[in-house]
Amino acid sequence: MTTPENTAPARCRAAHPDDPTACTGAGDAAVVADRTGTRVPGCVLHAARMLASLDGGTVHPGSVHGAATDVHRLAASTPPFAWWQDGGAQ
Ligand SMILES: [Zn+2]
């Protein structure tokens, strides 16, 4: 039997191409929207990093109950473009 987790892409859509970190949990745990209304599902880590990097971004519930709250809380302590500090200094 194939589960959705087994067929999911390696990383969620909220993961920035320059961000080398792996997803934490479901890739559609929460949904981040930018100020134009574009919505992107993501795991908690990458949704939080995206939210922290957006001007006027919002987070909405995804597939995991309570994940949007976790994203909001994590984003509050995450600098914009956090991956620049993760070894991105090249
Ligand atoms: Zn992710």
PDB file of the backbone (N, CA, C, O) and the ligand in Angstrom, with CONECT records:
HET     ZN  A 101       1
ATOM      1  N   MET A   1       0.840  -1.188   0.000  1.00  0.00           N
ATOM      2  CA  MET A   1       0.000   0.000   0.000  1.00  0.00           C
ATOM      3  C   MET A   1       0.880   1.244   0.000  1.00  0.00           C
ATOM      4  O   MET A   1       1.867   1.332   0.730  1.00  0.00           O
ATOM      5  N   THR A   2       0.503   2.183  -0.823  1.00  0.00           N
ATOM      6  CA  THR A   2       1.282   3.416  -0.917  1.00  0.00           C
ATOM      7  C   THR A   2       0.595   4.522  -0.127  1.00  0.00           C
ATOM      8  O   THR A   2      -0.596   4.783  -0.294  1.00  0.00           O
ATOM      9  N   THR A   3       1.357   5.151   0.717  1.00  0.00           N
ATOM     10  CA  THR A   3       0.802   6.274   1.480  1.00  0.00           C
ATOM     11  C   THR A   3       1.230   7.574   0.812  1.00  0.00           C
ATOM     12  O   THR A   3       2.231   7.600   0.096  1.00  0.00           O
ATOM     13  N   PRO A   4       0.495   8.640   1.036  1.00  0.00           N
ATOM     14  CA  PRO A   4       0.889   9.934   0.445  1.00  0.00           C
ATOM     15  C   PRO A   4       2.291  10.359   0.856  1.00  0.00           C
ATOM     16  O   PRO A   4       2.993  11.019   0.089  1.00  0.00           O
ATOM     17  N   GLU A   5       2.701   9.984   2.064  1.00  0.00           N
ATOM     18  CA  GLU A   5       4.031  10.382   2.531  1.00  0.00           C
ATOM     19  C   GLU A   5       5.126   9.774   1.653  1.00  0.00           C
ATOM     20  O   GLU A   5       6.168  10.389   1.424  1.00  0.00           O
ATOM     21  N   ASN A   6       4.871   8.554   1.165  1.00  0.00           N
ATOM     22  CA  ASN A   6       5.886   7.878   0.366  1.00  0.00           C
ATOM     23  C   ASN A   6       6.041   8.474  -1.028  1.00  0.00           C
ATOM     24  O   ASN A   6       7.070   8.292  -1.679  1.00  0.00           O
ATOM     25  N   THR A   7       5.022   9.179  -1.475  1.00  0.00           N
ATOM     26  CA  THR A   7       5.073   9.729  -2.816  1.00  0.00           C
ATOM     27  C   THR A   7       5.288  11.241  -2.805  1.00  0.00           C
ATOM     28  O   THR A   7       5.336  11.874  -3.860  1.00  0.00           O
ATOM     29  N   ALA A   8       5.416  11.813  -1.617  1.00  0.00           N
ATOM     30  CA  ALA A   8       5.585  13.261  -1.524  1.00  0.00           C
ATOM     31  C   ALA A   8       6.954  13.661  -2.069  1.00  0.00           C
ATOM     32  O   ALA A   8       7.898  12.873  -2.013  1.00  0.00           O
ATOM     33  N   PRO A   9       7.067  14.878  -2.593  1.00  0.00           N
ATOM     34  CA  PRO A   9       8.378  15.346  -3.041  1.00  0.00           C
ATOM     35  C   PRO A   9       9.340  15.444  -1.866  1.00  0.00           C
ATOM     36  O   PRO A   9       8.924  15.437  -0.707  1.00  0.00           O
ATOM     37  N   ALA A  10      10.625  15.534  -2.175  1.00  0.00           N
ATOM     38  CA  ALA A  10      11.641  15.532  -1.135  1.00  0.00           C
ATOM     39  C   ALA A  10      11.451  16.686  -0.161  1.00  0.00           C
ATOM     40  O   ALA A  10      11.692  16.556   1.039  1.00  0.00           O
ATOM     41  N   ARG A  11      11.020  17.806  -0.699  1.00  0.00           N
ATOM     42  CA  ARG A  11      10.802  18.950   0.188  1.00  0.00           C
ATOM     43  C   ARG A  11       9.498  19.645  -0.185  1.00  0.00           C
ATOM     44  O   ARG A  11       8.998  19.524  -1.303  1.00  0.00           O
ATOM     45  N   CYS A  12       8.969  20.371   0.784  1.00  0.00           N
ATOM     46  CA  CYS A  12       7.700  21.054   0.563  1.00  0.00           C
ATOM     47  C   CYS A  12       7.891  22.250  -0.374  1.00  0.00           C
ATOM     48  O   CYS A  12       9.014  22.672  -0.648  1.00  0.00           O
ATOM     49  N   ARG A  13       6.782  22.776  -0.851  1.00  0.00           N
ATOM     50  CA  ARG A  13       6.854  23.879  -1.799  1.00  0.00           C
ATOM     51  C   ARG A  13       7.299  25.182  -1.149  1.00  0.00           C
ATOM     52  O   ARG A  13       7.701  26.112  -1.848  1.00  0.00           O
ATOM     53  N   ALA A  14       7.233  25.265   0.175  1.00  0.00           N
ATOM     54  CA  ALA A  14       7.653  26.492   0.862  1.00  0.00           C
ATOM     55  C   ALA A  14       9.171  26.561   1.040  1.00  0.00           C
ATOM     56  O   ALA A  14       9.706  27.613   1.392  1.00  0.00           O
ATOM     57  N   ALA A  15       9.855  25.462   0.803  1.00  0.00           N
ATOM     58  CA  ALA A  15      11.310  25.441   0.972  1.00  0.00           C
ATOM     59  C   ALA A  15      11.967  26.296  -0.115  1.00  0.00           C
ATOM     60  O   ALA A  15      11.754  26.070  -1.306  1.00  0.00           O
ATOM     61  N   HIS A  16      12.755  27.265   0.304  1.00  0.00           N
ATOM     62  CA  HIS A  16      13.460  28.113  -0.660  1.00  0.00           C
ATOM     63  C   HIS A  16      14.567  27.303  -1.320  1.00  0.00           C
ATOM     64  O   HIS A  16      15.228  26.510  -0.648  1.00  0.00           O
ATOM     65  N   PRO A  17      14.786  27.484  -2.625  1.00  0.00           N
ATOM     66  CA  PRO A  17      15.842  26.708  -3.314  1.00  0.00           C
ATOM     67  C   PRO A  17      17.225  26.865  -2.678  1.00  0.00           C
ATOM     68  O   PRO A  17      18.051  25.954  -2.743  1.00  0.00           O
ATOM     69  N   ASP A  18      17.469  28.010  -2.072  1.00  0.00           N
ATOM     70  CA  ASP A  18      18.773  28.245  -1.455  1.00  0.00           C
ATOM     71  C   ASP A  18      18.839  27.768  -0.002  1.00  0.00           C
ATOM     72  O   ASP A  18      19.885  27.853   0.641  1.00  0.00           O
ATOM     73  N   ASP A  19      17.716  27.269   0.503  1.00  0.00           N
ATOM     74  CA  ASP A  19      17.655  26.803   1.890  1.00  0.00           C
ATOM     75  C   ASP A  19      17.937  25.307   1.900  1.00  0.00           C
ATOM     76  O   ASP A  19      17.137  24.533   1.375  1.00  0.00           O
ATOM     77  N   PRO A  20      19.064  24.876   2.489  1.00  0.00           N
ATOM     78  CA  PRO A  20      19.442  23.464   2.419  1.00  0.00           C
ATOM     79  C   PRO A  20      18.747  22.571   3.440  1.00  0.00           C
ATOM     80  O   PRO A  20      18.940  21.356   3.410  1.00  0.00           O
ATOM     81  N   THR A  21      17.957  23.126   4.329  1.00  0.00           N
ATOM     82  CA  THR A  21      17.403  22.332   5.421  1.00  0.00           C
ATOM     83  C   THR A  21      16.307  21.391   4.943  1.00  0.00           C
ATOM     84  O   THR A  21      15.615  21.660   3.961  1.00  0.00           O
ATOM     85  N   ALA A  22      16.168  20.294   5.654  1.00  0.00           N
ATOM     86  CA  ALA A  22      15.135  19.306   5.350  1.00  0.00           C
ATOM     87  C   ALA A  22      13.821  19.721   5.986  1.00  0.00           C
ATOM     88  O   ALA A  22      13.788  20.513   6.929  1.00  0.00           O
ATOM     89  N   CYS A  23      12.748  19.176   5.457  1.00  0.00           N
ATOM     90  CA  CYS A  23      11.425  19.468   5.993  1.00  0.00           C
ATOM     91  C   CYS A  23      11.261  18.872   7.390  1.00  0.00           C
ATOM     92  O   CYS A  23      11.920  17.900   7.761  1.00  0.00           O
ATOM     93  N   THR A  24      10.364  19.488   8.143  1.00  0.00           N
ATOM     94  CA  THR A  24       9.972  18.932   9.428  1.00  0.00           C
ATOM     95  C   THR A  24       8.487  18.619   9.359  1.00  0.00           C
ATOM     96  O   THR A  24       7.653  19.523   9.419  1.00  0.00           O
ATOM     97  N   GLY A  25       8.160  17.358   9.237  1.00  0.00           N
ATOM     98  CA  GLY A  25       6.764  16.948   9.220  1.00  0.00           C
ATOM     99  C   GLY A  25       6.129  17.063   7.849  1.00  0.00           C
ATOM    100  O   GLY A  25       6.817  17.124   6.830  1.00  0.00           O
ATOM    101  N   ALA A  26       4.820  17.089   7.841  1.00  0.00           N
ATOM    102  CA  ALA A  26       4.056  17.077   6.597  1.00  0.00           C
ATOM    103  C   ALA A  26       4.366  18.301   5.746  1.00  0.00           C
ATOM    104  O   ALA A  26       4.526  19.407   6.260  1.00  0.00           O
ATOM    105  N   GLY A  27       4.447  18.085   4.439  1.00  0.00           N
ATOM    106  CA  GLY A  27       4.778  19.160   3.513  1.00  0.00           C
ATOM    107  C   GLY A  27       3.637  20.120   3.244  1.00  0.00           C
ATOM    108  O   GLY A  27       3.806  21.116   2.541  1.00  0.00           O
ATOM    109  N   ASP A  28       2.468  19.819   3.806  1.00  0.00           N
ATOM    110  CA  ASP A  28       1.342  20.743   3.665  1.00  0.00           C
ATOM    111  C   ASP A  28       0.701  20.995   5.035  1.00  0.00           C
ATOM    112  O   ASP A  28      -0.509  21.183   5.162  1.00  0.00           O
ATOM    113  N   ALA A  29       1.570  20.990   6.049  1.00  0.00           N
ATOM    114  CA  ALA A  29       1.081  21.157   7.420  1.00  0.00           C
ATOM    115  C   ALA A  29       0.361  22.487   7.599  1.00  0.00           C
ATOM    116  O   ALA A  29      -0.629  22.577   8.325  1.00  0.00           O
ATOM    117  N   ALA A  30       0.873  23.525   6.924  1.00  0.00           N
ATOM    118  CA  ALA A  30       0.272  24.854   7.001  1.00  0.00           C
ATOM    119  C   ALA A  30       0.412  25.505   5.626  1.00  0.00           C
ATOM    120  O   ALA A  30       1.153  25.026   4.767  1.00  0.00           O
ATOM    121  N   VAL A  31      -0.308  26.593   5.439  1.00  0.00           N
ATOM    122  CA  VAL A  31      -0.296  27.293   4.158  1.00  0.00           C
ATOM    123  C   VAL A  31       0.091  28.750   4.414  1.00  0.00           C
ATOM    124  O   VAL A  31      -0.504  29.422   5.256  1.00  0.00           O
ATOM    125  N   VAL A  32       1.089  29.224   3.678  1.00  0.00           N
ATOM    126  CA  VAL A  32       1.528  30.607   3.789  1.00  0.00           C
ATOM    127  C   VAL A  32       1.009  31.378   2.577  1.00  0.00           C
ATOM    128  O   VAL A  32       1.088  30.906   1.443  1.00  0.00           O
ATOM    129  N   ALA A  33       0.479  32.568   2.837  1.00  0.00           N
ATOM    130  CA  ALA A  33       0.009  33.422   1.750  1.00  0.00           C
ATOM    131  C   ALA A  33       0.782  34.729   1.775  1.00  0.00           C
ATOM    132  O   ALA A  33       1.025  35.297   2.840  1.00  0.00           O
ATOM    133  N   ASP A  34       1.166  35.202   0.595  1.00  0.00           N
ATOM    134  CA  ASP A  34       1.815  36.510   0.543  1.00  0.00           C
ATOM    135  C   ASP A  34       0.740  37.583   0.388  1.00  0.00           C
ATOM    136  O   ASP A  34      -0.450  37.272   0.354  1.00  0.00           O
ATOM    137  N   ARG A  35       1.154  38.826   0.295  1.00  0.00           N
ATOM    138  CA  ARG A  35       0.172  39.904   0.299  1.00  0.00           C
ATOM    139  C   ARG A  35      -0.647  39.953  -0.988  1.00  0.00           C
ATOM    140  O   ARG A  35      -1.674  40.630  -1.043  1.00  0.00           O
ATOM    141  N   THR A  36      -0.201  39.241  -2.023  1.00  0.00           N
ATOM    142  CA  THR A  36      -0.986  39.195  -3.250  1.00  0.00           C
ATOM    143  C   THR A  36      -2.008  38.071  -3.220  1.00  0.00           C
ATOM    144  O   THR A  36      -2.838  37.956  -4.122  1.00  0.00           O
ATOM    145  N   GLY A  37      -1.949  37.228  -2.166  1.00  0.00           N
ATOM    146  CA  GLY A  37      -2.900  36.140  -2.054  1.00  0.00           C
ATOM    147  C   GLY A  37      -2.392  34.817  -2.573  1.00  0.00           C
ATOM    148  O   GLY A  37      -3.111  33.819  -2.525  1.00  0.00           O
ATOM    149  N   THR A  38      -1.165  34.786  -3.068  1.00  0.00           N
ATOM    150  CA  THR A  38      -0.570  33.519  -3.507  1.00  0.00           C
ATOM    151  C   THR A  38      -0.354  32.630  -2.291  1.00  0.00           C
ATOM    152  O   THR A  38       0.267  33.040  -1.311  1.00  0.00           O
ATOM    153  N   ARG A  39      -0.870  31.416  -2.365  1.00  0.00           N
ATOM    154  CA  ARG A  39      -0.796  30.501  -1.221  1.00  0.00           C
ATOM    155  C   ARG A  39       0.129  29.340  -1.536  1.00  0.00           C
ATOM    156  O   ARG A  39       0.051  28.742  -2.609  1.00  0.00           O
ATOM    157  N   VAL A  40       1.007  29.025  -0.588  1.00  0.00           N
ATOM    158  CA  VAL A  40       1.974  27.944  -0.767  1.00  0.00           C
ATOM    159  C   VAL A  40       1.918  27.041   0.464  1.00  0.00           C
ATOM    160  O   VAL A  40       2.110  27.511   1.586  1.00  0.00           O
ATOM    161  N   PRO A  41       1.653  25.739   0.261  1.00  0.00           N
ATOM    162  CA  PRO A  41       1.679  24.815   1.398  1.00  0.00           C
ATOM    163  C   PRO A  41       3.107  24.505   1.799  1.00  0.00           C
ATOM    164  O   PRO A  41       4.001  24.469   0.954  1.00  0.00           O
ATOM    165  N   GLY A  42       3.323  24.282   3.079  1.00  0.00           N
ATOM    166  CA  GLY A  42       4.665  23.959   3.530  1.00  0.00           C
ATOM    167  C   GLY A  42       4.671  23.235   4.860  1.00  0.00           C
ATOM    168  O   GLY A  42       3.666  23.179   5.569  1.00  0.00           O
ATOM    169  N   CYS A  43       5.838  22.680   5.179  1.00  0.00           N
ATOM    170  CA  CYS A  43       6.020  22.093   6.497  1.00  0.00           C
ATOM    171  C   CYS A  43       6.185  23.235   7.505  1.00  0.00           C
ATOM    172  O   CYS A  43       6.292  24.401   7.123  1.00  0.00           O
ATOM    173  N   VAL A  44       6.203  22.891   8.781  1.00  0.00           N
ATOM    174  CA  VAL A  44       6.271  23.930   9.806  1.00  0.00           C
ATOM    175  C   VAL A  44       7.536  24.769   9.651  1.00  0.00           C
ATOM    176  O   VAL A  44       7.474  25.998   9.693  1.00  0.00           O
ATOM    177  N   LEU A  45       8.689  24.110   9.470  1.00  0.00           N
ATOM    178  CA  LEU A  45       9.953  24.852   9.386  1.00  0.00           C
ATOM    179  C   LEU A  45       9.969  25.792   8.179  1.00  0.00           C
ATOM    180  O   LEU A  45      10.245  26.983   8.322  1.00  0.00           O
ATOM    181  N   HIS A  46       9.685  25.274   7.031  1.00  0.00           N
ATOM    182  CA  HIS A  46       9.811  26.093   5.826  1.00  0.00           C
ATOM    183  C   HIS A  46       8.686  27.113   5.706  1.00  0.00           C
ATOM    184  O   HIS A  46       8.898  28.200   5.168  1.00  0.00           O
ATOM    185  N   ALA A  47       7.504  26.785   6.192  1.00  0.00           N
ATOM    186  CA  ALA A  47       6.427  27.777   6.209  1.00  0.00           C
ATOM    187  C   ALA A  47       6.803  28.932   7.127  1.00  0.00           C
ATOM    188  O   ALA A  47       6.543  30.094   6.812  1.00  0.00           O
ATOM    189  N   ALA A  48       7.414  28.611   8.260  1.00  0.00           N
ATOM    190  CA  ALA A  48       7.829  29.666   9.192  1.00  0.00           C
ATOM    191  C   ALA A  48       8.920  30.531   8.574  1.00  0.00           C
ATOM    192  O   ALA A  48       8.899  31.754   8.708  1.00  0.00           O
ATOM    193  N   ARG A  49       9.872  29.896   7.900  1.00  0.00           N
ATOM    194  CA  ARG A  49      10.953  30.656   7.269  1.00  0.00           C
ATOM    195  C   ARG A  49      10.414  31.531   6.145  1.00  0.00           C
ATOM    196  O   ARG A  49      10.859  32.664   5.959  1.00  0.00           O
ATOM    197  N   MET A  50       9.452  30.995   5.399  1.00  0.00           N
ATOM    198  CA  MET A  50       8.850  31.796   4.341  1.00  0.00           C
ATOM    199  C   MET A  50       8.068  32.965   4.939  1.00  0.00           C
ATOM    200  O   MET A  50       8.173  34.100   4.473  1.00  0.00           O
ATOM    201  N   LEU A  51       7.296  32.676   5.959  1.00  0.00           N
ATOM    202  CA  LEU A  51       6.499  33.730   6.586  1.00  0.00           C
ATOM    203  C   LEU A  51       7.401  34.837   7.146  1.00  0.00           C
ATOM    204  O   LEU A  51       7.092  36.022   7.013  1.00  0.00           O
ATOM    205  N   ALA A  52       8.507  34.447   7.765  1.00  0.00           N
ATOM    206  CA  ALA A  52       9.427  35.421   8.335  1.00  0.00           C
ATOM    207  C   ALA A  52      10.096  36.272   7.257  1.00  0.00           C
ATOM    208  O   ALA A  52      10.559  37.378   7.536  1.00  0.00           O
ATOM    209  N   SER A  53      10.147  35.764   6.043  1.00  0.00           N
ATOM    210  CA  SER A  53      10.818  36.455   4.947  1.00  0.00           C
ATOM    211  C   SER A  53       9.862  37.307   4.123  1.00  0.00           C
ATOM    212  O   SER A  53      10.298  38.084   3.273  1.00  0.00           O
ATOM    213  N   LEU A  54       8.571  37.168   4.367  1.00  0.00           N
ATOM    214  CA  LEU A  54       7.581  37.907   3.591  1.00  0.00           C
ATOM    215  C   LEU A  54       7.180  39.189   4.294  1.00  0.00           C
ATOM    216  O   LEU A  54       7.103  39.242   5.522  1.00  0.00           O
ATOM    217  N   ASP A  55       6.926  40.216   3.508  1.00  0.00           N
ATOM    218  CA  ASP A  55       6.380  41.458   4.037  1.00  0.00           C
ATOM    219  C   ASP A  55       4.866  41.389   3.855  1.00  0.00           C
ATOM    220  O   ASP A  55       4.362  41.485   2.736  1.00  0.00           O
ATOM    221  N   GLY A  56       4.164  41.225   4.940  1.00  0.00           N
ATOM    222  CA  GLY A  56       2.717  41.148   4.853  1.00  0.00           C
ATOM    223  C   GLY A  56       2.190  39.752   4.610  1.00  0.00           C
ATOM    224  O   GLY A  56       1.048  39.588   4.181  1.00  0.00           O
ATOM    225  N   GLY A  57       3.008  38.733   4.879  1.00  0.00           N
ATOM    226  CA  GLY A  57       2.563  37.358   4.698  1.00  0.00           C
ATOM    227  C   GLY A  57       1.657  36.921   5.843  1.00  0.00           C
ATOM    228  O   GLY A  57       1.704  37.476   6.940  1.00  0.00           O
ATOM    229  N   THR A  58       0.834  35.917   5.566  1.00  0.00           N
ATOM    230  CA  THR A  58      -0.046  35.356   6.589  1.00  0.00           C
ATOM    231  C   THR A  58       0.040  33.832   6.523  1.00  0.00           C
ATOM    232  O   THR A  58       0.423  33.262   5.501  1.00  0.00           O
ATOM    233  N   VAL A  59      -0.324  33.184   7.632  1.00  0.00           N
ATOM    234  CA  VAL A  59      -0.301  31.726   7.667  1.00  0.00           C
ATOM    235  C   VAL A  59      -1.714  31.220   7.922  1.00  0.00           C
ATOM    236  O   VAL A  59      -2.482  31.818   8.676  1.00  0.00           O
ATOM    237  N   HIS A  60      -2.036  30.112   7.282  1.00  0.00           N
ATOM    238  CA  HIS A  60      -3.380  29.546   7.363  1.00  0.00           C
ATOM    239  C   HIS A  60      -3.276  28.057   7.665  1.00  0.00           C
ATOM    240  O   HIS A  60      -2.253  27.433   7.383  1.00  0.00           O
ATOM    241  N   PRO A  61      -4.336  27.486   8.240  1.00  0.00           N
ATOM    242  CA  PRO A  61      -4.295  26.057   8.572  1.00  0.00           C
ATOM    243  C   PRO A  61      -4.086  25.185   7.339  1.00  0.00           C
ATOM    244  O   PRO A  61      -4.627  25.457   6.267  1.00  0.00           O
ATOM    245  N   GLY A  62      -3.295  24.137   7.513  1.00  0.00           N
ATOM    246  CA  GLY A  62      -3.092  23.158   6.462  1.00  0.00           C
ATOM    247  C   GLY A  62      -3.593  21.808   6.917  1.00  0.00           C
ATOM    248  O   GLY A  62      -4.656  21.705   7.529  1.00  0.00           O
ATOM    249  N   SER A  63      -2.826  20.769   6.617  1.00  0.00           N
ATOM    250  CA  SER A  63      -3.296  19.413   6.896  1.00  0.00           C
ATOM    251  C   SER A  63      -3.105  19.000   8.351  1.00  0.00           C
ATOM    252  O   SER A  63      -3.718  18.034   8.806  1.00  0.00           O
ATOM    253  N   VAL A  64      -2.265  19.720   9.081  1.00  0.00           N
ATOM    254  CA  VAL A  64      -1.957  19.333  10.461  1.00  0.00           C
ATOM    255  C   VAL A  64      -2.591  20.324  11.434  1.00  0.00           C
ATOM    256  O   VAL A  64      -2.291  21.518  11.409  1.00  0.00           O
ATOM    257  N   HIS A  65      -3.460  19.817  12.280  1.00  0.00           N
ATOM    258  CA  HIS A  65      -4.133  20.671  13.251  1.00  0.00           C
ATOM    259  C   HIS A  65      -3.107  21.351  14.161  1.00  0.00           C
ATOM    260  O   HIS A  65      -2.249  20.690  14.746  1.00  0.00           O
ATOM    261  N   GLY A  66      -3.206  22.666  14.271  1.00  0.00           N
ATOM    262  CA  GLY A  66      -2.322  23.413  15.159  1.00  0.00           C
ATOM    263  C   GLY A  66      -1.011  23.840  14.525  1.00  0.00           C
ATOM    264  O   GLY A  66      -0.264  24.618  15.119  1.00  0.00           O
ATOM    265  N   ALA A  67      -0.717  23.347  13.330  1.00  0.00           N
ATOM    266  CA  ALA A  67       0.566  23.666  12.709  1.00  0.00           C
ATOM    267  C   ALA A  67       0.672  25.148  12.360  1.00  0.00           C
ATOM    268  O   ALA A  67       1.755  25.727  12.446  1.00  0.00           O
ATOM    269  N   ALA A  68      -0.439  25.763  11.967  1.00  0.00           N
ATOM    270  CA  ALA A  68      -0.393  27.180  11.625  1.00  0.00           C
ATOM    271  C   ALA A  68       0.040  28.010  12.835  1.00  0.00           C
ATOM    272  O   ALA A  68       0.768  28.993  12.694  1.00  0.00           O
ATOM    273  N   THR A  69      -0.409  27.612  14.010  1.00  0.00           N
ATOM    274  CA  THR A  69       0.006  28.297  15.232  1.00  0.00           C
ATOM    275  C   THR A  69       1.495  28.090  15.469  1.00  0.00           C
ATOM    276  O   THR A  69       2.200  29.023  15.855  1.00  0.00           O
ATOM    277  N   ASP A  70       1.972  26.884  15.243  1.00  0.00           N
ATOM    278  CA  ASP A  70       3.401  26.597  15.391  1.00  0.00           C
ATOM    279  C   ASP A  70       4.222  27.437  14.407  1.00  0.00           C
ATOM    280  O   ASP A  70       5.276  27.967  14.760  1.00  0.00           O
ATOM    281  N   VAL A  71       3.731  27.551  13.177  1.00  0.00           N
ATOM    282  CA  VAL A  71       4.427  28.344  12.163  1.00  0.00           C
ATOM    283  C   VAL A  71       4.497  29.799  12.598  1.00  0.00           C
ATOM    284  O   VAL A  71       5.546  30.436  12.501  1.00  0.00           O
ATOM    285  N   HIS A  72       3.385  30.314  13.073  1.00  0.00           N
ATOM    286  CA  HIS A  72       3.346  31.718  13.491  1.00  0.00           C
ATOM    287  C   HIS A  72       4.336  31.966  14.625  1.00  0.00           C
ATOM    288  O   HIS A  72       5.050  32.968  14.638  1.00  0.00           O
ATOM    289  N   ARG A  73       4.364  31.036  15.572  1.00  0.00           N
ATOM    290  CA  ARG A  73       5.246  31.185  16.735  1.00  0.00           C
ATOM    291  C   ARG A  73       6.715  31.076  16.303  1.00  0.00           C
ATOM    292  O   ARG A  73       7.554  31.862  16.744  1.00  0.00           O
ATOM    293  N   LEU A  74       7.014  30.119  15.458  1.00  0.00           N
ATOM    294  CA  LEU A  74       8.394  29.924  15.010  1.00  0.00           C
ATOM    295  C   LEU A  74       8.857  31.109  14.148  1.00  0.00           C
ATOM    296  O   LEU A  74      10.002  31.549  14.253  1.00  0.00           O
ATOM    297  N   ALA A  75       7.977  31.609  13.314  1.00  0.00           N
ATOM    298  CA  ALA A  75       8.340  32.736  12.446  1.00  0.00           C
ATOM    299  C   ALA A  75       8.699  33.973  13.264  1.00  0.00           C
ATOM    300  O   ALA A  75       9.537  34.776  12.852  1.00  0.00           O
ATOM    301  N   ALA A  76       8.065  34.120  14.417  1.00  0.00           N
ATOM    302  CA  ALA A  76       8.321  35.293  15.253  1.00  0.00           C
ATOM    303  C   ALA A  76       9.763  35.318  15.770  1.00  0.00           C
ATOM    304  O   ALA A  76      10.295  36.381  16.091  1.00  0.00           O
ATOM    305  N   SER A  77      10.388  34.140  15.848  1.00  0.00           N
ATOM    306  CA  SER A  77      11.767  34.072  16.336  1.00  0.00           C
ATOM    307  C   SER A  77      12.738  33.692  15.214  1.00  0.00           C
ATOM    308  O   SER A  77      13.882  33.317  15.472  1.00  0.00           O
ATOM    309  N   THR A  78      12.273  33.792  13.977  1.00  0.00           N
ATOM    310  CA  THR A  78      13.106  33.457  12.825  1.00  0.00           C
ATOM    311  C   THR A  78      13.443  34.723  12.050  1.00  0.00           C
ATOM    312  O   THR A  78      12.539  35.488  11.716  1.00  0.00           O
ATOM    313  N   PRO A  79      14.719  34.968  11.754  1.00  0.00           N
ATOM    314  CA  PRO A  79      15.070  36.142  10.965  1.00  0.00           C
ATOM    315  C   PRO A  79      14.655  35.950   9.513  1.00  0.00           C
ATOM    316  O   PRO A  79      14.542  34.813   9.056  1.00  0.00           O
ATOM    317  N   PRO A  80      14.426  37.034   8.780  1.00  0.00           N
ATOM    318  CA  PRO A  80      14.142  36.887   7.349  1.00  0.00           C
ATOM    319  C   PRO A  80      15.303  36.189   6.642  1.00  0.00           C
ATOM    320  O   PRO A  80      16.471  36.412   6.960  1.00  0.00           O
ATOM    321  N   PHE A  81      14.954  35.344   5.679  1.00  0.00           N
ATOM    322  CA  PHE A  81      15.968  34.623   4.900  1.00  0.00           C
ATOM    323  C   PHE A  81      16.971  33.926   5.818  1.00  0.00           C
ATOM    324  O   PHE A  81      18.184  34.096   5.696  1.00  0.00           O
ATOM    325  N   ALA A  82      16.419  33.137   6.740  1.00  0.00           N
ATOM    326  CA  ALA A  82      17.231  32.503   7.780  1.00  0.00           C
ATOM    327  C   ALA A  82      18.333  31.627   7.201  1.00  0.00           C
ATOM    328  O   ALA A  82      19.369  31.434   7.838  1.00  0.00           O
ATOM    329  N   TRP A  83      18.120  31.093   5.992  1.00  0.00           N
ATOM    330  CA  TRP A  83      19.114  30.182   5.411  1.00  0.00           C
ATOM    331  C   TRP A  83      20.410  30.897   5.077  1.00  0.00           C
ATOM    332  O   TRP A  83      21.442  30.252   4.892  1.00  0.00           O
ATOM    333  N   TRP A  84      20.373  32.225   4.997  1.00  0.00           N
ATOM    334  CA  TRP A  84      21.607  32.956   4.758  1.00  0.00           C
ATOM    335  C   TRP A  84      22.572  32.808   5.917  1.00  0.00           C
ATOM    336  O   TRP A  84      23.777  33.007   5.761  1.00  0.00           O
ATOM    337  N   GLN A  85      22.041  32.458   7.084  1.00  0.00           N
ATOM    338  CA  GLN A  85      22.870  32.304   8.269  1.00  0.00           C
ATOM    339  C   GLN A  85      23.227  30.847   8.533  1.00  0.00           C
ATOM    340  O   GLN A  85      23.941  30.544   9.490  1.00  0.00           O
ATOM    341  N   ASP A  86      22.738  29.951   7.695  1.00  0.00           N
ATOM    342  CA  ASP A  86      22.940  28.522   7.902  1.00  0.00           C
ATOM    343  C   ASP A  86      24.123  27.979   7.118  1.00  0.00           C
ATOM    344  O   ASP A  86      24.193  26.777   6.862  1.00  0.00           O
ATOM    345  N   GLY A  87      25.040  28.832   6.738  1.00  0.00           N
ATOM    346  CA  GLY A  87      26.151  28.371   5.940  1.00  0.00           C
ATOM    347  C   GLY A  87      26.063  28.889   4.526  1.00  0.00           C
ATOM    348  O   GLY A  87      26.793  28.453   3.636  1.00  0.00           O
ATOM    349  N   GLY A  88      25.153  29.830   4.333  1.00  0.00           N
ATOM    350  CA  GLY A  88      24.999  30.413   3.010  1.00  0.00           C
ATOM    351  C   GLY A  88      26.064  31.432   2.677  1.00  0.00           C
ATOM    352  O   GLY A  88      26.100  31.947   1.559  1.00  0.00           O
ATOM    353  N   ALA A  89      26.942  31.736   3.636  1.00  0.00           N
ATOM    354  CA  ALA A  89      27.999  32.710   3.387  1.00  0.00           C
ATOM    355  C   ALA A  89      29.075  32.082   2.512  1.00  0.00           C
ATOM    356  O   ALA A  89      29.980  31.405   3.000  1.00  0.00           O
ATOM    357  N   GLN A  90      28.960  32.315   1.236  1.00  0.00           N
ATOM    358  CA  GLN A  90      29.881  31.676   0.299  1.00  0.00           C
ATOM    359  C   GLN A  90      30.682  32.726  -0.439  1.00  0.00           C
ATOM    360  O   GLN A  90      31.518  32.389  -1.278  1.00  0.00           O
TER     361      GLN A  90
HETATM  362 ZN    ZN A 101       9.510  22.007   4.213  1.00  0.00          ZN2+
END
